[in-house]
Amino acid sequence: MPTIEIASIKAPHLNIDQTDFELAILEEPKLEGHRGLFYDFLLENEGTILHLGNPEFVGDLDGAFFAGQLIN
């Protein structure tokens, strides 16, 4: 399943308010991606990462999390 991650290098937090968005957003204060391509680069840096997910995951961020409905 596709995933979408947005990394903000050197940003301690972004204060994203889930209620402002229809898609699911998981904000984590550690740059640890779920994809291998930038994994080492992210671990070498500090910042915040956003994981974007399908609207069905709003309020249910435990378990599987993917963004197949966000990509056409």
C-alpha positions in Angstrom: 0.0 0.0 0.0 1.3 3.5 -0.8 2.3 5.8 2.0 2.9 9.5 2.1 5.4 11.1 4.5 6.4 14.7 4.8 9.6 15.4 6.8 10.3 18.8 8.3 14.0 18.9 9.1 14.9 20.8 12.3 11.3 21.5 13.2 10.6 20.3 16.8 6.8 20.1 16.1 4.3 21.4 13.6 1.2 21.4 15.8 -1.1 20.0 13.1 -4.7 20.1 14.1 -6.4 16.9 12.7 -9.8 18.6 12.7 -8.6 21.0 10.0 -8.2 18.2 7.5 -10.3 15.4 6.0 -7.3 13.1 5.6 -5.7 11.3 8.5 -2.5 12.9 9.8 0.0 11.3 12.2 2.6 13.7 13.5 5.7 12.2 15.1 8.6 14.1 16.7 11.2 11.7 15.5 12.3 11.5 11.9 11.7 7.8 11.3 10.1 7.0 8.0 8.3 3.8 7.1 10.0 3.6 3.7 13.5 2.5 3.1 14.6 5.1 0.5 15.3 8.0 3.0 15.5 5.9 6.2 19.2 6.5 7.0 19.1 10.2 6.0 16.1 10.8 8.3 17.7 9.0 11.3 20.8 11.2 10.9 18.7 14.4 11.3 16.2 15.9 13.8 12.8 17.1 13.1 9.1 16.2 12.7 7.5 13.8 10.2 3.9 13.7 9.1 2.4 10.4 7.9 -0.7 11.1 5.7 -3.4 8.5 5.4 -6.8 7.8 4.0 -9.8 9.6 5.6 -11.0 6.3 7.1 -8.0 6.4 9.5 -8.9 9.7 11.1 -9.2 9.0 14.8 -7.9 5.4 14.4 -4.2 5.7 14.1 -3.3 2.3 15.5 -2.4 -0.5 13.2 -2.2 -0.2 9.4 -1.9 3.3 8.0 -1.8 4.0 4.2 -2.8 6.6 1.7 -4.0 4.7 -1.4 -7.1 6.8 -1.7 -5.1 10.0 -1.7 -3.1 9.1 -4.8 -4.7 8.9 -8.2 
